[in-house]
């Protein structure tokens, strides 16, 4: 992630986004630089209009998660019964655990 950030910093500062400049920024930030990653990043950014890419990314709406299907009355009754069973079991287990503490 810091590799992409370094390219964005350089772009914001109106500096050329080159392997050398990205390496300098990363070293200045104390990052151990992987030359292959720097090379891959500059190759990926070649011919890309960064301003347009940023504008497009910000303008693109995130997909809203779909709401689960509404449960019918029968489904709700079954869920309540299951919850009561779970609560009852957990209460019994708790009581058994407490009795073990006091002998």
Phi and psi in radians as a Rosetta constraint file:
Dihedral C 1 N 2 CA 2 C 2 CIRCULARHARMONIC -1.136 0.35
Dihedral N 2 CA 2 C 2 N 3 CIRCULARHARMONIC -0.426 0.35
Dihedral C 2 N 3 CA 3 C 3 CIRCULARHARMONIC -1.175 0.35
Dihedral N 3 CA 3 C 3 N 4 CIRCULARHARMONIC -0.781 0.35
Dihedral C 3 N 4 CA 4 C 4 CIRCULARHARMONIC -1.148 0.35
Dihedral N 4 CA 4 C 4 N 5 CIRCULARHARMONIC -0.724 0.35
Dihedral C 4 N 5 CA 5 C 5 CIRCULARHARMONIC -1.044 0.35
Dihedral N 5 CA 5 C 5 N 6 CIRCULARHARMONIC -0.713 0.35
Dihedral C 5 N 6 CA 6 C 6 CIRCULARHARMONIC -1.102 0.35
Dihedral N 6 CA 6 C 6 N 7 CIRCULARHARMONIC -0.676 0.35
Dihedral C 6 N 7 CA 7 C 7 CIRCULARHARMONIC -1.148 0.35
Dihedral N 7 CA 7 C 7 N 8 CIRCULARHARMONIC -0.658 0.35
Dihedral C 7 N 8 CA 8 C 8 CIRCULARHARMONIC -1.196 0.35
Dihedral N 8 CA 8 C 8 N 9 CIRCULARHARMONIC -0.665 0.35
Dihedral C 8 N 9 CA 9 C 9 CIRCULARHARMONIC -1.109 0.35
Dihedral N 9 CA 9 C 9 N 10 CIRCULARHARMONIC -0.791 0.35
Dihedral C 9 N 10 CA 10 C 10 CIRCULARHARMONIC -1.077 0.35
Dihedral N 10 CA 10 C 10 N 11 CIRCULARHARMONIC -0.757 0.35
Dihedral C 10 N 11 CA 11 C 11 CIRCULARHARMONIC -1.112 0.35
Dihedral N 11 CA 11 C 11 N 12 CIRCULARHARMONIC -0.757 0.35
Dihedral C 11 N 12 CA 12 C 12 CIRCULARHARMONIC -1.109 0.35
Dihedral N 12 CA 12 C 12 N 13 CIRCULARHARMONIC -0.563 0.35
Dihedral C 12 N 13 CA 13 C 13 CIRCULARHARMONIC -1.493 0.35
Dihedral N 13 CA 13 C 13 N 14 CIRCULARHARMONIC 0.089 0.35
Dihedral C 13 N 14 CA 14 C 14 CIRCULARHARMONIC 1.045 0.35
Dihedral N 14 CA 14 C 14 N 15 CIRCULARHARMONIC 0.628 0.35
Dihedral C 14 N 15 CA 15 C 15 CIRCULARHARMONIC -1.817 0.35
Dihedral N 15 CA 15 C 15 N 16 CIRCULARHARMONIC 2.665 0.35
Dihedral C 15 N 16 CA 16 C 16 CIRCULARHARMONIC -1.172 0.35
Dihedral N 16 CA 16 C 16 N 17 CIRCULARHARMONIC 2.413 0.35
Dihedral C 16 N 17 CA 17 C 17 CIRCULARHARMONIC -1.615 0.35
Dihedral N 17 CA 17 C 17 N 18 CIRCULARHARMONIC 1.600 0.35
Dihedral C 17 N 18 CA 18 C 18 CIRCULARHARMONIC -2.109 0.35
Dihedral N 18 CA 18 C 18 N 19 CIRCULARHARMONIC 2.935 0.35
Dihedral C 18 N 19 CA 19 C 19 CIRCULARHARMONIC -1.025 0.35
Dihedral N 19 CA 19 C 19 N 20 CIRCULARHARMONIC -0.747 0.35
Dihedral C 19 N 20 CA 20 C 20 CIRCULARHARMONIC -1.117 0.35
Dihedral N 20 CA 20 C 20 N 21 CIRCULARHARMONIC -0.797 0.35
Dihedral C 20 N 21 CA 21 C 21 CIRCULARHARMONIC -1.207 0.35
Dihedral N 21 CA 21 C 21 N 22 CIRCULARHARMONIC -0.676 0.35
Dihedral C 21 N 22 CA 22 C 22 CIRCULARHARMONIC -1.115 0.35
Dihedral N 22 CA 22 C 22 N 23 CIRCULARHARMONIC -0.750 0.35
Dihedral C 22 N 23 CA 23 C 23 CIRCULARHARMONIC -1.053 0.35
Dihedral N 23 CA 23 C 23 N 24 CIRCULARHARMONIC -0.739 0.35
Dihedral C 23 N 24 CA 24 C 24 CIRCULARHARMONIC -1.095 0.35
Dihedral N 24 CA 24 C 24 N 25 CIRCULARHARMONIC -0.773 0.35
Dihedral C 24 N 25 CA 25 C 25 CIRCULARHARMONIC -1.101 0.35
Dihedral N 25 CA 25 C 25 N 26 CIRCULARHARMONIC -0.790 0.35
Dihedral C 25 N 26 CA 26 C 26 CIRCULARHARMONIC -1.116 0.35
Dihedral N 26 CA 26 C 26 N 27 CIRCULARHARMONIC -0.744 0.35
Dihedral C 26 N 27 CA 27 C 27 CIRCULARHARMONIC -1.124 0.35
Dihedral N 27 CA 27 C 27 N 28 CIRCULARHARMONIC -0.676 0.35
Dihedral C 27 N 28 CA 28 C 28 CIRCULARHARMONIC -1.118 0.35
Dihedral N 28 CA 28 C 28 N 29 CIRCULARHARMONIC -0.504 0.35
Dihedral C 28 N 29 CA 29 C 29 CIRCULARHARMONIC -1.511 0.35
Dihedral N 29 CA 29 C 29 N 30 CIRCULARHARMONIC -0.037 0.35
Dihedral C 29 N 30 CA 30 C 30 CIRCULARHARMONIC 1.470 0.35
Dihedral N 30 CA 30 C 30 N 31 CIRCULARHARMONIC 0.351 0.35
Dihedral C 30 N 31 CA 31 C 31 CIRCULARHARMONIC -1.604 0.35
Dihedral N 31 CA 31 C 31 N 32 CIRCULARHARMONIC 2.385 0.35
Dihedral C 31 N 32 CA 32 C 32 CIRCULARHARMONIC -1.311 0.35
Dihedral N 32 CA 32 C 32 N 33 CIRCULARHARMONIC 2.007 0.35
Dihedral C 32 N 33 CA 33 C 33 CIRCULARHARMONIC -1.461 0.35
Dihedral N 33 CA 33 C 33 N 34 CIRCULARHARMONIC 2.299 0.35
Dihedral C 33 N 34 CA 34 C 34 CIRCULARHARMONIC -1.789 0.35
Dihedral N 34 CA 34 C 34 N 35 CIRCULARHARMONIC 1.899 0.35
Dihedral C 34 N 35 CA 35 C 35 CIRCULARHARMONIC -1.031 0.35
Dihedral N 35 CA 35 C 35 N 36 CIRCULARHARMONIC -0.590 0.35
Dihedral C 35 N 36 CA 36 C 36 CIRCULARHARMONIC -1.161 0.35
Dihedral N 36 CA 36 C 36 N 37 CIRCULARHARMONIC -0.677 0.35
Dihedral C 36 N 37 CA 37 C 37 CIRCULARHARMONIC -1.200 0.35
Dihedral N 37 CA 37 C 37 N 38 CIRCULARHARMONIC -0.666 0.35
Dihedral C 37 N 38 CA 38 C 38 CIRCULARHARMONIC -1.106 0.35
Dihedral N 38 CA 38 C 38 N 39 CIRCULARHARMONIC -0.788 0.35
Dihedral C 38 N 39 CA 39 C 39 CIRCULARHARMONIC -1.094 0.35
Dihedral N 39 CA 39 C 39 N 40 CIRCULARHARMONIC -0.744 0.35
Dihedral C 39 N 40 CA 40 C 40 CIRCULARHARMONIC -1.122 0.35
Dihedral N 40 CA 40 C 40 N 41 CIRCULARHARMONIC -0.694 0.35
Dihedral C 40 N 41 CA 41 C 41 CIRCULARHARMONIC -1.140 0.35
Dihedral N 41 CA 41 C 41 N 42 CIRCULARHARMONIC -0.823 0.35
Dihedral C 41 N 42 CA 42 C 42 CIRCULARHARMONIC -1.139 0.35
Dihedral N 42 CA 42 C 42 N 43 CIRCULARHARMONIC -0.606 0.35
Dihedral C 42 N 43 CA 43 C 43 CIRCULARHARMONIC -1.177 0.35
Dihedral N 43 CA 43 C 43 N 44 CIRCULARHARMONIC -0.671 0.35
Dihedral C 43 N 44 CA 44 C 44 CIRCULARHARMONIC -1.211 0.35
Dihedral N 44 CA 44 C 44 N 45 CIRCULARHARMONIC -0.549 0.35
Dihedral C 44 N 45 CA 45 C 45 CIRCULARHARMONIC -1.499 0.35
Dihedral N 45 CA 45 C 45 N 46 CIRCULARHARMONIC -0.159 0.35
Dihedral C 45 N 46 CA 46 C 46 CIRCULARHARMONIC -1.088 0.35
Dihedral N 46 CA 46 C 46 N 47 CIRCULARHARMONIC 2.150 0.35
Dihedral C 46 N 47 CA 47 C 47 CIRCULARHARMONIC 1.423 0.35
Dihedral N 47 CA 47 C 47 N 48 CIRCULARHARMONIC 0.077 0.35
Dihedral C 47 N 48 CA 48 C 48 CIRCULARHARMONIC -1.645 0.35
Dihedral N 48 CA 48 C 48 N 49 CIRCULARHARMONIC 2.305 0.35
Dihedral C 48 N 49 CA 49 C 49 CIRCULARHARMONIC -1.486 0.35
Dihedral N 49 CA 49 C 49 N 50 CIRCULARHARMONIC 1.794 0.35
Dihedral C 49 N 50 CA 50 C 50 CIRCULARHARMONIC -1.100 0.35
Dihedral N 50 CA 50 C 50 N 51 CIRCULARHARMONIC -0.699 0.35
Dihedral C 50 N 51 CA 51 C 51 CIRCULARHARMONIC -1.041 0.35
Dihedral N 51 CA 51 C 51 N 52 CIRCULARHARMONIC -0.757 0.35
Dihedral C 51 N 52 CA 52 C 52 CIRCULARHARMONIC -1.170 0.35
Dihedral N 52 CA 52 C 52 N 53 CIRCULARHARMONIC -0.715 0.35
Dihedral C 52 N 53 CA 53 C 53 CIRCULARHARMONIC -1.093 0.35
Dihedral N 53 CA 53 C 53 N 54 CIRCULARHARMONIC -0.704 0.35
Dihedral C 53 N 54 CA 54 C 54 CIRCULARHARMONIC -1.172 0.35
Dihedral N 54 CA 54 C 54 N 55 CIRCULARHARMONIC -0.776 0.35
Dihedral C 54 N 55 CA 55 C 55 CIRCULARHARMONIC -1.095 0.35
Dihedral N 55 CA 55 C 55 N 56 CIRCULARHARMONIC -0.710 0.35
Dihedral C 55 N 56 CA 56 C 56 CIRCULARHARMONIC -1.171 0.35
Dihedral N 56 CA 56 C 56 N 57 CIRCULARHARMONIC -0.709 0.35
Dihedral C 56 N 57 CA 57 C 57 CIRCULARHARMONIC -1.151 0.35
Dihedral N 57 CA 57 C 57 N 58 CIRCULARHARMONIC -0.672 0.35
Dihedral C 57 N 58 CA 58 C 58 CIRCULARHARMONIC -1.265 0.35
Dihedral N 58 CA 58 C 58 N 59 CIRCULARHARMONIC -0.651 0.35
Dihedral C 58 N 59 CA 59 C 59 CIRCULARHARMONIC -1.359 0.35
Dihedral N 59 CA 59 C 59 N 60 CIRCULARHARMONIC -0.358 0.35
Dihedral C 59 N 60 CA 60 C 60 CIRCULARHARMONIC -1.282 0.35
Dihedral N 60 CA 60 C 60 N 61 CIRCULARHARMONIC 2.102 0.35
Dihedral C 60 N 61 CA 61 C 61 CIRCULARHARMONIC -1.292 0.35
Dihedral N 61 CA 61 C 61 N 62 CIRCULARHARMONIC 2.544 0.35
Dihedral C 61 N 62 CA 62 C 62 CIRCULARHARMONIC -1.348 0.35
Dihedral N 62 CA 62 C 62 N 63 CIRCULARHARMONIC 2.510 0.35
Dihedral C 62 N 63 CA 63 C 63 CIRCULARHARMONIC -1.209 0.35
Dihedral N 63 CA 63 C 63 N 64 CIRCULARHARMONIC 2.215 0.35
Dihedral C 63 N 64 CA 64 C 64 CIRCULARHARMONIC -1.319 0.35
Dihedral N 64 CA 64 C 64 N 65 CIRCULARHARMONIC 2.390 0.35
Dihedral C 64 N 65 CA 65 C 65 CIRCULARHARMONIC -1.159 0.35
Dihedral N 65 CA 65 C 65 N 66 CIRCULARHARMONIC 2.488 0.35
Dihedral C 65 N 66 CA 66 C 66 CIRCULARHARMONIC -1.349 0.35
Dihedral N 66 CA 66 C 66 N 67 CIRCULARHARMONIC 2.450 0.35
Dihedral C 66 N 67 CA 67 C 67 CIRCULARHARMONIC -1.272 0.35
Dihedral N 67 CA 67 C 67 N 68 CIRCULARHARMONIC 2.504 0.35
Dihedral C 67 N 68 CA 68 C 68 CIRCULARHARMONIC -1.150 0.35
Dihedral N 68 CA 68 C 68 N 69 CIRCULARHARMONIC 2.697 0.35
Dihedral C 68 N 69 CA 69 C 69 CIRCULARHARMONIC -1.073 0.35
Dihedral N 69 CA 69 C 69 N 70 CIRCULARHARMONIC 2.465 0.35
Dihedral C 69 N 70 CA 70 C 70 CIRCULARHARMONIC -1.141 0.35
Dihedral N 70 CA 70 C 70 N 71 CIRCULARHARMONIC 2.340 0.35
Dihedral C 70 N 71 CA 71 C 71 CIRCULARHARMONIC -1.394 0.35
Dihedral N 71 CA 71 C 71 N 72 CIRCULARHARMONIC 2.409 0.35
Dihedral C 71 N 72 CA 72 C 72 CIRCULARHARMONIC -1.358 0.35
Dihedral N 72 CA 72 C 72 N 73 CIRCULARHARMONIC 3.017 0.35
Dihedral C 72 N 73 CA 73 C 73 CIRCULARHARMONIC -1.037 0.35
Dihedral N 73 CA 73 C 73 N 74 CIRCULARHARMONIC -0.632 0.35
Dihedral C 73 N 74 CA 74 C 74 CIRCULARHARMONIC -1.163 0.35
Dihedral N 74 CA 74 C 74 N 75 CIRCULARHARMONIC -0.695 0.35
Dihedral C 74 N 75 CA 75 C 75 CIRCULARHARMONIC -1.101 0.35
Dihedral N 75 CA 75 C 75 N 76 CIRCULARHARMONIC -0.706 0.35
Dihedral C 75 N 76 CA 76 C 76 CIRCULARHARMONIC -1.134 0.35
Dihedral N 76 CA 76 C 76 N 77 CIRCULARHARMONIC -0.697 0.35
Dihedral C 76 N 77 CA 77 C 77 CIRCULARHARMONIC -1.114 0.35
Dihedral N 77 CA 77 C 77 N 78 CIRCULARHARMONIC -0.745 0.35
Dihedral C 77 N 78 CA 78 C 78 CIRCULARHARMONIC -1.112 0.35
Dihedral N 78 CA 78 C 78 N 79 CIRCULARHARMONIC -0.702 0.35
Dihedral C 78 N 79 CA 79 C 79 CIRCULARHARMONIC -1.113 0.35
Dihedral N 79 CA 79 C 79 N 80 CIRCULARHARMONIC -0.718 0.35
Dihedral C 79 N 80 CA 80 C 80 CIRCULARHARMONIC -1.130 0.35
Dihedral N 80 CA 80 C 80 N 81 CIRCULARHARMONIC -0.707 0.35
Dihedral C 80 N 81 CA 81 C 81 CIRCULARHARMONIC -1.111 0.35
Dihedral N 81 CA 81 C 81 N 82 CIRCULARHARMONIC -0.750 0.35
Dihedral C 81 N 82 CA 82 C 82 CIRCULARHARMONIC -1.110 0.35
Dihedral N 82 CA 82 C 82 N 83 CIRCULARHARMONIC -0.703 0.35
Dihedral C 82 N 83 CA 83 C 83 CIRCULARHARMONIC -1.115 0.35
Dihedral N 83 CA 83 C 83 N 84 CIRCULARHARMONIC -0.734 0.35
Dihedral C 83 N 84 CA 84 C 84 CIRCULARHARMONIC -1.109 0.35
Dihedral N 84 CA 84 C 84 N 85 CIRCULARHARMONIC -0.724 0.35
Dihedral C 84 N 85 CA 85 C 85 CIRCULARHARMONIC -1.086 0.35
Dihedral N 85 CA 85 C 85 N 86 CIRCULARHARMONIC -0.769 0.35
Dihedral C 85 N 86 CA 86 C 86 CIRCULARHARMONIC -1.107 0.35
Dihedral N 86 CA 86 C 86 N 87 CIRCULARHARMONIC -0.723 0.35
Dihedral C 86 N 87 CA 87 C 87 CIRCULARHARMONIC -1.140 0.35
Dihedral N 87 CA 87 C 87 N 88 CIRCULARHARMONIC -0.718 0.35
Dihedral C 87 N 88 CA 88 C 88 CIRCULARHARMONIC -1.129 0.35
Dihedral N 88 CA 88 C 88 N 89 CIRCULARHARMONIC -0.769 0.35
Dihedral C 88 N 89 CA 89 C 89 CIRCULARHARMONIC -1.102 0.35
Dihedral N 89 CA 89 C 89 N 90 CIRCULARHARMONIC -0.763 0.35
Dihedral C 89 N 90 CA 90 C 90 CIRCULARHARMONIC -1.172 0.35
Dihedral N 90 CA 90 C 90 N 91 CIRCULARHARMONIC -0.582 0.35
Dihedral C 90 N 91 CA 91 C 91 CIRCULARHARMONIC -1.179 0.35
Dihedral N 91 CA 91 C 91 N 92 CIRCULARHARMONIC -0.724 0.35
Dihedral C 91 N 92 CA 92 C 92 CIRCULARHARMONIC -1.129 0.35
Dihedral N 92 CA 92 C 92 N 93 CIRCULARHARMONIC -0.720 0.35
Dihedral C 92 N 93 CA 93 C 93 CIRCULARHARMONIC -1.132 0.35
Dihedral N 93 CA 93 C 93 N 94 CIRCULARHARMONIC -0.683 0.35
Dihedral C 93 N 94 CA 94 C 94 CIRCULARHARMONIC -1.125 0.35
Dihedral N 94 CA 94 C 94 N 95 CIRCULARHARMONIC -0.735 0.35
Dihedral C 94 N 95 CA 95 C 95 CIRCULARHARMONIC -1.118 0.35
Dihedral N 95 CA 95 C 95 N 96 CIRCULARHARMONIC -0.691 0.35
Dihedral C 95 N 96 CA 96 C 96 CIRCULARHARMONIC -1.143 0.35
Dihedral N 96 CA 96 C 96 N 97 CIRCULARHARMONIC -0.680 0.35
Dihedral C 96 N 97 CA 97 C 97 CIRCULARHARMONIC -1.152 0.35
Dihedral N 97 CA 97 C 97 N 98 CIRCULARHARMONIC -0.683 0.35
Dihedral C 97 N 98 CA 98 C 98 CIRCULARHARMONIC -1.193 0.35
Dihedral N 98 CA 98 C 98 N 99 CIRCULARHARMONIC -0.694 0.35
Dihedral C 98 N 99 CA 99 C 99 CIRCULARHARMONIC -1.136 0.35
Dihedral N 99 CA 99 C 99 N 100 CIRCULARHARMONIC -0.537 0.35
Dihedral C 99 N 100 CA 100 C 100 CIRCULARHARMONIC -1.172 0.35
Dihedral N 100 CA 100 C 100 N 101 CIRCULARHARMONIC -0.546 0.35
Dihedral C 100 N 101 CA 101 C 101 CIRCULARHARMONIC -1.187 0.35
Dihedral N 101 CA 101 C 101 N 102 CIRCULARHARMONIC -0.629 0.35
Dihedral C 101 N 102 CA 102 C 102 CIRCULARHARMONIC -1.769 0.35
Dihedral N 102 CA 102 C 102 N 103 CIRCULARHARMONIC 0.135 0.35
